[in-house]
């Protein structure tokens, strides 16, 4: 559409917006905002909200929320982008039109808050993850994106009652999961509290109403009591020569709800109506603390100094709880007026008009590197990991611990020494074998507490393993562990694939140069040799197919089979699962029980009468020349699908001891492999067990075997293989527990 011009269809909304700018945002260009309002009003036209209000009322409310949040720091660009934030998503206006009319900077902000349009996603979760990636990446470039998005969500939450119940639940849950924690992480406590309370009201209306009623029932009694305490505090502060304001703290329904949910009794929640002391200077905060402690008895374990050690969301305040003369506990917060402004608006208090919303390194450092970490996660996390990051990394209570050099480190509550190790350095985390807390050896899953001095013990031989993912609590440590495990599995697959190809080339007496192998890799869709080797090692690419590219053969029985009538050979037709017969995908296939091949094994097919092709490992005794005629053998290619698994029987030998079976099962489970069946028997201090595991490929099977070999008491692990006929009978399945 072309740019709209002319007078507004909603002059009362236009006037209210200009009045808000006059009152709080003197630097904003009124003429540009008025012209933008007219443009947006025409663009949205007759669109209505579910409440029946004109759609343009929503963007005006969003703009006014930002004006109240930023006040004199509100700039023209932000005001224009707030008014335009829905115009691309909900009208025929394009981003190019926005840029042409209002400039590149405004268009960039509008793009940052616009959901991804015209793309197909496999699930709502994938779409949700991608939209948050886009939004937070834009935030890393310009804080104003997140200001607009939070204001937009806040107004939508204020008008939830007009939506259908299922949509209300979905929006409120997303707000509680993502937007409220995001506001908390950015220090915007005012918005965070309201988002949480509105979410609670939507998700748990009965609980919300009960809390409201119980607070109202005690309001007069409680306010009279606090009025007495406030008067005494005010007089004492004045007598001490401290200029300060003593006020009540607003109640936060969601905070009360969480305490009740955690098992607290309503009568024992003493901070329903707390007090706040606002002073002029930092020094006055500590002097006011002294006055409060002189006047009332302090509760020792309830004192926290967030001025000396600010929270990672920039929050600073002194927290203390005192016993009044009546014996009731009162929570008091003490801060300067500037600290109070930052506590309520967080990063918005540090927003500088001239920087155009850019997050400087100093501010990000004060946020604990959150913005930089957010940008990094765009590149490394899967959709599930990214949503986990948002849910766990955004909203965390903190503990403060020390290195042996007395350097202060900040970690989320519940963090372990392993989290601390990865916080110090990735290499330290990867080689961790133990930890000392306050000089005492502790398990790696030990929960750290405020004031702990943590020393990490490392070894060059130590490596991360899957169990560590259950120990760490921080998204950063979990990401680094997963990255290392993925890389290790990739390296193992590359090594295996290279060995498989070199062995086959030697057997075939072929000597292709590296260029020929690179050409074969490219022909098979691989970008480099490592990718080819990895796919070989994981069974995603057949060794036979690679060898065909490197050393083409004359037509043999398999090619003739592919061209001839399969029914004449006793082969039915149905989709093959996991393999192809000479490129066909509709041949009846079964996997031999005698050798149980998995992707990555060199395999061969044996034509059977009436049962299609039976796939064996090439080293299976049942495929040897004295047992199978040459013309019944066909070449088989692996064609395993993602998520497909194959059963393998492992026989484990060892010295009998208590819990041997449990320990073996534990290490197998740690490799993310399913155990289909397990049994163990012991005799004369020796143990023998049979485990049937389901693996996706040979590399994972070798990982399982290696893990089992590392169990204390295990002496040997073998893949079970037997002759189908003419050989010794298979051993009976053992049962029972060793030890």
N, C-alpha and C positions, 0 to 999 in steps of 0.2 A: 504494500500500500504506500501511497505517497504521504509525505509529512502533513499532518493535520494542522490547521491554523484556525484562528478565530476565537470567539469567546467560549467559556466553559459552559457545559450543560448543568454543572453543579457548583454554582458560585459560592454557596455556603461552605463547602469543603475547601475550596480554593482560599477563601477568606480566613478560615481557621488555620490553614497551613501557614499562610503569610504571617498571621498573628503570632504563631508559635516561633517562627523565625525572628520576628521583631523582639520577642521577649528574651530568647535564649541564644540566638545564633547571629550576632551582628555582622560577621564577615561574609555570610552567604549572599550571593547575588540574587536579589528578589525577582528581578525581571526574567532571568534565565529559569528560575524555579517556576514562576507563573507560566511561562511559555511551555515548559516541560509538562506541567500539570494539564494544560489545555491539550497538548499532544496525546498524553496518556488517556485523558478523558474521552477523546474522540476515538482512540485506538480500541479501547475496551467497549465503547459504545453502550449498548443496552445490556451488557453482561451484568448479571446479578449474583451476589453471594447466596449461599443457602439460607442465610438469615433474611433475604429479601432486600438487603441493602445494595446500592450500586457497587459494582466491583471496585471502582476507583476509591471508595471509602477505605478499602483494605490498604492500598499503597500509601494513602495519606496517613493512616494510623502507624504503619511501619516507619514512615519518615519521622513522625512525631515521637515515636519511641526512641529513635536514634538521636533526635534533638535533645530529649530529656537525658539520655545517656551521656552524650558528649558535650552538651551545652556549648560553650564558646569555642570548642575545638571542632564543631561541626563545620564541614566545608561544602562548597557548592557541588563539587564532583560527587561526593557521597549522597547529598540530597537528591541530585538528579538520578543517580543509579538506584536509590531506594524507590523513587517514584516509577522507574522503568523496569523494576526487577522481574515483573511477570509479563511484560509486554511481548517478549519473544516467545515465551512458552505458551501463552494463552490467547494470542491474537495472530493476525497474518503479518504483523510487522517483523522484518528481518533484522538480524544483527548489523548488517551492512547499512541499513537505513538509520539505525540508532547511531552508528559511528559517523555517518555522513552529517547527521543533524546535531549531535551532541559531543562528538569528538571521540578519539581512540580510547582515552582513559576511562570514560564513562562506559563505553561499549565493553571494555575488558572486564569491568566490575559486573556488568549485567551478564556477560558470558559465564563468569565465575559462579553465579548463583542460579543459572539456568540448568535444569536437569538435562541429561543426555536424551536427545530426541531422534527418532527414526532408526534406532538400533534394536536388534533382536537379542534378548537374553534368555538363557536356558532356565533361569529361575528368578524369583523375586529377590532372593539373597544376592545373586550375582549382579542384578541391576542396582540394588541398594549399595553394594560395595563399590561399584564403579562410580555411582553418583557421589558418594562420600569421598572417594579418591579425588575426583575432579574438584569438588568443593574445597577440600583441605589443601590440595596442591595450589589452588588459586589463593587460599589464605596465606600460604607460605610466601607468595609474591606480594600480597596486599591484604593487610588486616581488615580493611573495610568490607571485604567479601563476607567474612564471618560475622561482622557487626550486622550486616543486612540480613543474613540468613537467620541469625538468632532473633532479631526483631520480627522477622517474618513468621518464624515458628511461634514466638510468644503471642502475637496477635491471633494466629490460627488456633492456639490453645485456648485463648480467651473466648473464642466463638465456637467451641466444639459442640455445644449442645444442639446445634442446628444440623449436625451430620447424622447419618445412619449409625446405629450402635456398633456394627462390625468395623466401620471406618474409624469411629471414635477410639475403639480399643487398639487398633493398629497404630494410629497416630500417637496416642498417649504412650504406648509401649515403646515406640521408637524414640519419643522425646525423653522418656526416662532412661533408656539405654544409651542414647547417643548425645542428644542436644544438651540436657542438663549436665551430664559429666563434662561435656566440652566447655560449657560456660564456667563450670567449676575449675577446670584445668587452666582456663584463661583468667581466672580470678574475678569473674563477673558474678559476684554472689547475689546481687539483687535479682538478676534475671534467672540465675540458677534456682533460687528459692521459689520463685513464682512458677517456673516450669515444673518443678517437683510437686508443689502443692496442687497445681492444676491437673497433673498426671494422676496423682493419688485420687483426686476427686472423680476423675473419669474411670479409673481402673478399679478402685475400691470405694464406691460411693457410701456404703454403709459404714465403713471404718472412718471415712472422712467426717461424716455427719456425727458419729459417736464422739470423736475427738473434739469437734466444734462444740457439741453440747456440754461435754464434761468441762471444757475450758470456760464456757460461758457461765456454768453453774458456780464456778469458784472465782469468777472475775472480780466481783466487788471485794470479797474477803482478801484475795491475793493482792489486788491493786492497793488496798488500804495498807496492807503490811509493807509492800514495796515502797509506798509513798513515805512511810516512816523511815525506812532505811535510807531512801534517797535524800530526804531532808537532813538526816544526821551526817551522811557523807558530804553533802554540799556544804554544810556549816563547817565541818572539819577541814575540808579542802580550802575554804576561804580563810579560816584561822591560820592555816599553814602558808598562806600567801600564794596559793596555786590557783591560777585562772583556769577553770574547767567547767564543763557542762555535764551534769548527770542526767541520764535519760533512761527510759525503759527500752528493752530490746524487743523487736517484733517477734511474735510466735511463729514457728515454722512447723506446720502440721506434719509434713513428711518426716522430719527429724523425730518428732514425737512418735509417729507411727512405727518407724524402724526400731526405736527403743522398746516399744510395746511388743513388737514382733520378736525382738531378741530376748524376751522373757521378763522385761522390767514391769513392775507394777506401776499403774498410773500415779499413785500417791507418792511413789519414790522418785518420780521425775521432778527434780527441784529447779530445773531451768525453764519451766513453762513461761515464766516472766522474769527474765534476767535484767541486769543493769549494765549500762555502758557509760564509761567516763571518757569524755573527749577533752584533750588538753591542747596546749599550743606547741609544746616542744617535746622532743624525745626524753629529755631529762625530767620533765614534769611527769611523764608517764611513770617513771620509777619512784618519784617522790609521792605521787598519788597512790601507788601500790603500798608504799610504807604507811601512808595515812590510813588506808583501808585495813591493813593488817594490825595497826595500833588500835583501831576502833573496834574491830571484830576479830574473832579467833579464826586464823586461816586453816584450811584443810590441806595438810602438807602435800599429799599425793595428787592434789588437784591443781597444782600451779604449773603453767607452761609459759615459756618466754619465746614468743614468735617474733619479737623485735630483734633480739640478738641472732636468732636463726630463723629467718623468714621461710615460709612455705614456698614450694616451687611454683605456686600460682601468684606470687608476689605479696601474699597476705602477711601483714605484720600487726601484732597486738599482744598485750599481756593478758593471760587468762588466769583468774584465781577464783576459788570458791571459799566463802567464809561462813562461819556460824553466827547468825544474829543472836541477840540476847534471848530470844524465845526458843533458841535451839534449832531453828530452821536454817537450811543451807541456801545461800544465794550465790549465783555465778555472776562474776563481774568481768567485763572486758574493758581494757584501758588502752587507748591509742590516741595519736594526734589526729587533727582534722584531715591532714593530707593522707595519713594511713587509712582513715575511715573512707575517704574518697576512693582510694585504691582498692580497699577491701570490697567495696560495692561495685566498682566498675572495672577492676583488674587492668588488663592491657589497654582498655579504652582510655584509662587515665594517662597512659604513656604515649597515646597516639599524637603524632606531631603533623600538623597540616602540611608543612613544607616538605616532609619526607614522602608525601603521597601514599601513606599507608604502608610503606616498606618496613619490614621487621629488621632492625639492626642487630648485629651480633651480640652487643651488650645486653639488649632486652631479651633475646633468645637464651642467652646464658643464664639470666635470672629466672627464666622459665624452665630451667633444667634441660635446655636444648630441645624442647618439645617441637618447635616449628621445624627445625632441621631434621629431627627424627621422623616427623610426619612426612616430609619430602622424601626421605630415604626409604620409608616403607612403601611408597608408591612403586618402587622398582623391584623390591624383593619379596613382597608378601603375596600369597594366593588370596582369593576372595575370602575363604574361611579364616585364614590367618589375619587378614586385614580387619574383619569385623571383630575378631577376638581382641586384636590390638585396641580397637576403639572402645570395647567394653571393659578391658582390664587396665589399659594405660592411662585413660582419661581421668578416672575418678578414684584416687587412691589416698588413703590416709598415710602418713609418712613416719618413718623412724630416722633418727640421726645417729650415725655410727662413725667410728674413727679408724683410720689406718694406723699401723705401728708408729708412723711419723706424726701422729696426732692431726692428720688432715681430716676435716669433716666431710662426710659423704651422706647424701640423702637417698633413701630407698623407700619403696612403698611398704606399708605395714604388712607383715607376713613374709617379707623377703628372707632369703637364706644366704649362708656364706657363699653358695655357688652364684647367686645373683650379684653379690658383692664382688666376686672374682671377675665376672664378665664386665662389671662396671669399671673396675680398675683398668683392665685391658683385655681384648679378645684372646690374646695368646695366654694370658694368666688363667683365664677361665678354661680354655681348652686343655691345659695341663694340670688342672687342679686334682689333688688326691686327698686332701684333708684340710681342716681349718682349726684354728684356736680362737676362742672367744674369751677375752679376759684371762688369757694364758692357759685355759683349759681346752683339751681336745674335745671337739663336738662333731656330731654327724653333719654331713653336708645339707641335710634337710632341717637342721636346727633353725628355729625362728629367731631372728635378730630383734633386739630391743634397744630403746633409746639409750645412748651412752656406751654401748658395747664397743670394745676395741677388738678389731678383727684382723687376724693374720692368716694368710692363705699359704698352704703348703703345696708345692708343685713338684712334678717329676717330668722329665723330657719324654718318658714312655707313656704317660697318661694321655688318654683320648676321650672325647665325649662319647656317650652312648645313649640309647633311647630312653633309659631310665631317668636320665637327667631332665627330660621334658616334664616329668612328674614332680621334680624337686623345685625347679625355678618358678618364681612368681612374676618376674618382670617380662614384658613383651620383648624387650631388647635382647635379654639373655636367651629366651626361647627362640627368637629368630636366628641368633648366631649359632645355636646348637643345631637347629634344623638345616641351616645352610651348610654346616660342616658335614652333617650326616648325608645330605644329598650329594655333596661333592665327593665324599668318600665312596659312596655307592657308585657314582659315575666313574671314578678312577678305577674301582675294582672291575667294573664292566668293560672299561677301555682295555685294561690289562688282559682280561680274559679273552675279549674279542681279538686282540692282536695275536695272542698266543694261538687261538683256534685257527686264524687265517694262516699264520706262519707254519703251523704244523701241517695244515692241508696242502699248502703250496709245496712244502718239502716232500710230502707223500706223493703228490702229483708230478714232482720234479719240474715244477714251473718256476720261472724266475722273472716275473714282471717287474719293471722298474717302478719307482714311486709315482711317476706321472701316470702310468697305466692304472695303478690302484686308486689314485686321486680321481681319474676319469670315471672309474667304476663307481666310486663313492658318489660322484656328482650325478651319474646316471640313475642311481638309486635314491636320489633326493637328499643326500647328505651334504652339508656345507663344507665339511673337512674330514680328514681321516679319523680323528678322535670320535666324531659322531658315528662314523661307520663302525668303528671297533665297539663303541658302546652299544649300538643296536645289535651287533653280532652277539656280544656278551649277554645281553638281556633277552636274546631270542626274537627280537623284533624283525630282524633281517636274517634270512636263511643263508648259511654258508654255501649251500649248493647254488643259490642265485648269484652270489658274489663270484664263485668260481666260474659260473657260466659267462659272466661278464669278462673275466680275466682269461679264461681258456675255453672257448666254445667247443662243444663236442658234437659228434655226428648223431643223427637221430637213432635212438635206441628203443628199447621196449616201452619205456615210459611215454615217449612221444607217440608211438604207435597206439598205446593204450588210450592216450588222450584223444586220438582221432577215431578209434574204433568203438563199436557198440559195447557199452559197459555191462548191459544186461547179459550179453553173451558170456561174459567172464564171471557171472554170478554177483555183480556189483549192483546194489540198489542205488537210487539217487536221492540224496538228502543233503542239506547244507553241512559241510565239514566244520568241525569245531576245533580251531587251533592250528590246523595244517592245511596245505594244498597239495594235491597230487599232480605234479607237473603243471602247475598253474591252474588246474581246475579247482573249483570250490564247491562242487556238488557231488562228490564221491563219498560213499558210506565209509566212515573212518572209525576205528577204535584204537585205543592206546593199550599196548601190551601190559598186562599185569606183572609179567615176569621181571621187567626191567624198569617200568614206570618212567618213561622219558619226560623231560621238561624242556621248555624253550631254552636254547643254548646248547643242549646235547646234540651231537651229530646223530642223525636218525636215518632210518631206511624203512620203506614200506614193504610188507609181504602180502601178496594177493592171496586171499583165502576163499574157499568155495562157499558162497552164500552169505558171507559176513564182511564183504568189502575188503578194505586194506587195513591190516594191523600194523601200527607204527611201533617200531622197536628202536632202542639205541643201537648204533652200529657195532658196538662191542658186546652186544648181548649174545650169549652162546647159542640162543635159538635162531640166530641169523647166519651161523657159520655154514660153509659150503656143504659139509657132510649132513646138514639137517634141512637146508632149503635149496631148491633148484634155482639156478641163476635167472631163468626167465620169469620167475615169480617175484623177483625183486624190482621195486620201482623207486624212483627218487621222490623224496618228500621234502616239502618246504614248510618251515614254521610260518604260521599266520595267526599268532595269538592276539586276541583282542585285549584292550586295556581292561583290567579288573578280573581277567580270567585266571584261574588257579589250577594247579595240577597236583594230584596226590603223589607222595613219595614215602616209602617205608624206610625208616632208619633203624638200624640195630645198634644199640649202645652197650658196651661192655665196661665193667669197672669194678672197683673194690666196694663191697657192701658197707653202707653207713646210713645213719639216720638222716631222713629227709633228702636222700639222693634224688628220688623221683620228683619231689617238689622243686628242688633246685634246677633240675634239667628242664622241667616244664616252665619255670620262671624265665630262664635265659632264652628259651624258644619264643615265648610270648613277647619278650623284649624286642625281638626282631620283627614284630608286627606280622607274624605268621600264625595261622590258625592250626591248632592241634586237633585232628579229627578223632584219633584214638591214642591211648597210651597205656602201657602195662609194664610191669617189672617183676622179676622173680629173683630170688637169691639162693645160693647154695655154696657151702664151704667158704664163706666170706667173700664170694664173688657175686656180682650182680649182672643180669642181662635184661635189657629192656627193648621193647619194640614200640616205636612212635610213628604214626602216620600223620604227616604234615602236609599242608596245602601251600604251594609256592607258585609265584608267577613266572619265575625263570631260574636258570642255573645259578646266576650270580647270587640271588637271594638264598638258594639252597646251600651254596658254599658258605654263606654268612651264617646260616643256622648251624651247619656242621662245625664251623670254627668256634662258634659260641658254646656248643655242647662240649667240644673237646676241652674248653677252658674250665669246665666245672670240676671242682675238687673231687677226686676219686675216679673220674672217667679215664679209661685207658685207650679206648678205641671206639670210633664211630664209622659205620659202614652203610652204604646204600644197599638194601637187600636185593639180590638178584638170584633167580633160580631157573632151572631147566623145566620146560613145560612137560616133557616126557623123556624117559630114558636117563634121567639124572637122579640124584639123591632126593628123597622126599623133603618138602619144605618143613622147617622147624615149626612146631606148634606155637600158637600165640601164647605168650606168658601172661600171667595175671598176678595181681597182688602188689604190694608195696615193698620196696627195698628199704630195710631199716625200720 
